[in-house]
């Protein structure tokens, strides 16, 4: 019974990882697709590099934190903190809010 439960937890963990990296890829592709349909979105390679560095860096930090702890609450807290940090940096870079 315990080995079956461990296999299910491992499978769920893999699904979350695929979902996380898929979301990051979709967020990076979204401006590229939007640039094909409107002239209001104009990103150059530096914008994509910055967004990629920010999102992939946050994803890697979350991966490290998730491997370091087994507690769901700590993982959620780290994820929320990283999400808040990414949004804060993104807002400041986009319009200079701070």
C-alpha positions, 0 to 999 in steps of 0.5 A: 500500500505504501509503495502505491501511495508513493508512486501516485505522489511521484506522478502528481509531482511530475504533473505539477512540474510539467504544468509549471514549465508549460505555464512558463513556456506559454507566458513566454510565447504569449507576447510572440503570438500577440505581436503577430496580431497587433502593433501594440505589443512590440518586444525585442530580443532583450525583452524576451531575454529579460522575461525568460531570465525572470520566469525561468529563474523563479521556476528554478528557485521553486524547484530547489525549494520544492526539493528541499522541503516536503511540506505543502505549506512551505511549498505554497509559501515559497511559490506565493513569495516567488510569484509576488517577487516576479510580479513586483519586478515585472511591474517595475520593469514595465512601467517603473511603478517603484 
